[in-house]
Amino acid sequence: MPSRQRLGESTKMTGAQTVRRHPVRQNLTYAQKLEVIDFYHEHKHDTPLSAMVKPLRERGFQTIHYTTIRRIVDSEDHIQSYVREHPYCLGAKREAIVTHPEVEEALECWVEQMHKSHYPIRGDDIIQMAHQLCDMLDIPKEERIKFTDGWLNGFKRRHGLSFRDEHKRCHQSPT
């Protein structure tokens, strides 16, 4: 009995030919969703929704369907408000879920204050402050997340932060 083939897998043919059965479905980033919204508004008066699929596919949206366009346009207000609130999320494909938004907001304010006063901060400083904020906000220990390097990377990505490795900079030889 032949095995089931997953969406997007190739089927082997004779010789060197390979034929793809179905294109791999795309998950659109917020930037791409905004592009679809802009395209829709530019052409909604002279082009039916079903006819928008072909030009969008020519622009690189390989698997877009008119129902996808409709769903994106219907959630336009939500998409635009999310992008306004999270300007660094344009490359994201879905909303970031934050377990303790009050800690995240306070930590973001603290990072901004440190940045404005030109005080150098490291990832360890952010993690330490996150623990202190949990204490100040009386978040029970069993409800706290673990502030790991993975959490720190996500926090930096959500807020558009990047840190230079001070240790490497100090020990590099001048060129």
C-alpha positions in Angstrom: 0.0 0.0 0.0 1.5 3.4 -0.9 2.4 5.7 1.9 0.5 9.0 2.3 2.2 12.0 0.9 2.4 15.2 2.9 1.4 18.6 1.5 4.4 20.1 -0.4 6.3 16.8 -0.8 7.7 15.9 -4.2 6.8 12.9 -6.2 9.7 11.0 -7.9 9.3 10.4 -11.6 11.5 8.5 -14.0 15.0 9.8 -14.4 15.8 13.2 -13.0 12.3 14.6 -13.2 10.7 15.7 -10.0 7.1 17.0 -9.9 5.7 18.9 -6.9 2.2 17.9 -6.2 1.1 20.9 -4.2 2.9 24.1 -3.4 3.9 24.5 0.2 1.5 26.7 2.0 2.8 30.1 3.0 2.3 31.7 6.4 2.4 35.4 5.7 4.4 37.9 7.8 2.7 41.0 9.0 4.6 43.0 6.3 3.2 40.7 3.6 -0.3 41.0 5.1 0.0 44.8 4.9 1.1 44.4 1.3 -2.0 42.3 0.5 -4.2 45.0 2.3 -2.6 47.8 0.3 -3.1 45.8 -3.0 -6.7 45.1 -2.1 -7.4 48.8 -1.5 -5.7 49.9 -4.7 -7.7 47.5 -6.8 -11.0 46.9 -5.0 -13.0 49.2 -7.2 -12.0 47.8 -10.5 -11.0 44.2 -9.8 -13.2 41.4 -8.3 -11.6 39.6 -5.3 -11.2 36.3 -7.3 -9.2 38.2 -10.0 -6.7 39.6 -7.4 -5.2 36.1 -6.9 -3.2 36.0 -10.1 -1.4 39.4 -9.7 -0.7 38.6 -6.1 0.8 35.2 -7.1 3.0 37.0 -9.6 4.2 39.2 -6.8 5.4 36.2 -4.9 2.4 35.1 -2.9 2.5 31.6 -4.4 -0.3 29.9 -2.5 -2.7 32.9 -1.9 -6.4 32.3 -2.4 -9.2 34.7 -2.5 -10.5 33.5 0.9 -7.1 34.4 2.4 -7.4 37.9 0.9 -10.9 38.2 2.4 -9.7 37.0 5.8 -6.8 39.4 5.9 -8.9 42.4 4.7 -11.6 41.5 7.3 -9.0 41.6 10.1 -7.3 44.7 8.7 -8.0 46.8 11.8 -6.6 44.2 14.1 -3.5 43.7 11.9 -2.8 47.5 11.7 -3.3 48.1 15.4 -0.9 45.2 16.2 1.7 46.6 13.9 1.3 50.0 15.4 1.8 48.6 18.9 4.6 46.3 17.9 6.6 48.1 15.2 9.3 45.4 15.3 6.9 42.6 14.4 6.8 43.1 10.6 8.8 39.9 10.1 6.6 37.9 12.5 4.0 35.5 11.2 1.8 35.5 14.3 1.3 37.5 17.4 3.7 37.1 20.3 1.9 35.7 23.4 3.3 37.3 26.5 2.6 35.5 29.8 2.9 38.5 32.1 2.3 41.7 30.1 2.7 43.9 33.1 6.3 42.6 33.6 7.0 43.0 29.9 5.8 46.7 29.9 7.7 47.6 33.1 10.8 45.9 31.7 10.5 47.8 28.4 10.2 51.1 30.3 13.3 50.2 32.3 15.3 49.3 29.2 14.3 52.6 27.6 15.4 54.6 30.7 18.7 52.9 30.7 19.1 53.5 27.0 18.2 57.2 27.4 20.7 57.7 30.2 23.4 55.9 28.1 23.8 53.2 30.8 25.2 50.0 29.3 23.0 47.0 29.9 23.5 43.3 29.1 21.2 40.4 28.8 21.9 39.3 32.3 20.9 42.8 33.6 17.5 42.4 31.8 16.9 38.9 33.3 17.9 40.1 36.8 15.5 43.1 36.5 12.7 40.8 35.2 13.1 38.7 38.4 13.0 41.9 40.6 9.9 43.2 38.8 8.1 39.9 39.4 8.9 40.3 43.1 7.7 44.0 43.1 4.5 43.0 41.3 3.9 40.1 43.7 3.7 37.4 41.0 3.8 34.1 42.8 6.9 32.0 42.1 4.9 29.1 40.7 3.3 31.4 38.1 6.5 33.0 36.9 8.2 32.1 33.7 11.8 31.0 33.6 13.8 34.0 32.2 16.1 31.9 30.0 18.3 32.9 27.1 15.4 31.9 24.8 13.1 34.3 26.6 15.7 37.0 26.4 16.1 36.5 22.7 12.3 36.7 22.2 12.2 39.9 24.4 15.0 41.5 22.4 13.3 40.6 19.1 9.8 41.9 20.3 11.3 45.2 21.2 13.9 45.6 18.5 16.9 45.4 20.8 20.4 44.1 20.0 23.5 44.1 22.2 27.1 44.0 21.2 29.3 41.5 23.0 31.4 43.9 25.1 33.9 41.1 25.9 34.6 40.4 22.2 34.9 44.2 21.5 37.5 44.7 24.3 39.7 41.8 23.2 39.7 42.4 19.5 43.0 43.6 18.0 42.8 46.9 16.2 43.1 46.7 12.4 
